[in-house]
Amino acid sequence: MSESNSRPLTVREVFEQHIERLRQVAREHGYALAVHGSLERDIDLLAAPWVEEASDADTLAIALRDAVHGAFGTTLEGDPQPEGLRPHGRRSWAFITPESTHTYFDLSVMPRSSDVK
């Protein structure tokens, strides 16, 4: 709930609250973080490795999840285990926020060159 009134935050408001912190965490792990999609239903994030020493995708996903953990007054639901491989070796996770906001983070992480076989 927003503090200024008792209505749930919109997806865009949740995005605006967290994007700078998420980008900072991604940078700390050697990734660039982009947002794509309409911000109507969820927050679609795409992380691309930017430096040679970038963290592995699991470490990044957990760090990003933890960056918003508890921000909604309760624990985020979801598991840091990947949902599965996507095209081009991309991996993805969904971090679900509490029911009251109806928002979730849909994270995709592109593989590092060392991950490509």
C-alpha positions in Angstrom: 0.0 0.0 0.0 1.2 3.5 -0.7 1.6 5.8 2.3 -0.1 8.8 0.7 -3.4 6.9 0.5 -4.7 3.4 1.0 -4.8 2.2 -2.6 -2.4 -0.5 -3.8 0.6 0.8 -5.8 0.4 0.5 -9.5 3.0 -1.6 -11.4 4.6 1.6 -12.6 4.8 3.0 -9.1 6.5 -0.2 -7.9 8.9 0.0 -10.8 9.7 3.7 -10.0 10.3 2.8 -6.3 12.8 0.0 -7.1 14.5 0.5 -10.5 17.5 2.6 -9.3 18.4 0.1 -6.6 18.0 -2.8 -8.9 20.2 -1.1 -11.5 22.8 -0.5 -8.8 22.8 -4.1 -7.7 23.1 -5.3 -11.3 26.1 -3.0 -11.9 27.7 -4.3 -8.7 27.4 -7.8 -10.2 28.8 -6.7 -13.6 25.4 -6.5 -15.5 23.5 -3.8 -17.3 19.8 -3.9 -16.4 17.1 -2.9 -18.9 13.4 -2.7 -18.6 11.1 -3.8 -21.4 7.4 -4.2 -21.7 4.4 -2.0 -20.9 4.7 -2.0 -17.0 1.0 -2.8 -17.1 0.9 -6.3 -15.6 4.5 -6.9 -14.4 8.0 -5.5 -14.4 10.0 -7.2 -17.2 13.8 -6.9 -16.5 16.6 -8.0 -18.9 20.1 -8.3 -17.5 23.1 -8.5 -19.8 26.6 -9.3 -18.6 28.7 -6.1 -19.1 32.1 -7.0 -17.8 34.3 -10.1 -18.0 34.0 -10.8 -14.2 30.2 -10.7 -14.1 28.6 -12.8 -11.4 26.8 -16.0 -12.5 23.1 -15.7 -13.2 21.9 -17.4 -10.0 23.9 -15.0 -7.9 22.6 -12.0 -9.8 19.0 -13.3 -9.5 19.2 -13.8 -5.8 20.8 -10.4 -5.3 18.1 -8.7 -7.3 15.4 -10.5 -5.4 17.0 -9.6 -2.1 17.2 -5.9 -3.2 13.4 -5.7 -3.1 12.8 -8.3 -0.4 10.6 -7.0 2.4 9.9 -3.7 0.6 6.2 -4.5 0.5 5.9 -5.3 4.2 6.2 -9.0 3.7 8.5 -11.6 2.1 8.5 -11.9 -1.6 7.2 -15.2 -2.8 9.0 -17.3 -5.4 12.1 -19.3 -5.7 15.4 -18.1 -7.0 15.6 -21.3 -9.0 15.3 -20.6 -12.8 12.0 -21.3 -14.5 14.0 -22.8 -17.3 16.2 -22.1 -20.3 14.8 -19.6 -22.8 16.1 -18.9 -26.4 19.8 -18.1 -26.8 20.6 -19.5 -23.3 18.6 -16.8 -21.5 17.4 -17.8 -18.0 14.4 -16.4 -16.3 12.9 -16.0 -12.8 9.7 -14.5 -11.5 9.7 -12.7 -8.1 6.2 -12.4 -6.9 5.1 -9.6 -4.7 2.3 -9.9 -2.2 -1.3 -10.1 -3.4 -2.0 -6.5 -2.4 0.1 -5.0 -5.2 -0.6 -7.6 -8.0 2.9 -7.0 -9.3 5.8 -9.3 -10.1 9.3 -8.9 -11.4 10.0 -11.1 -14.5 13.8 -11.3 -14.7 15.7 -12.6 -17.8 19.4 -13.0 -17.6 21.6 -13.4 -20.7 24.4 -15.9 -20.5 28.0 -14.8 -19.9 30.5 -15.8 -22.6 32.0 -18.4 -20.2 28.5 -19.9 -19.9 28.1 -20.5 -23.6 29.4 -23.9 -24.7 
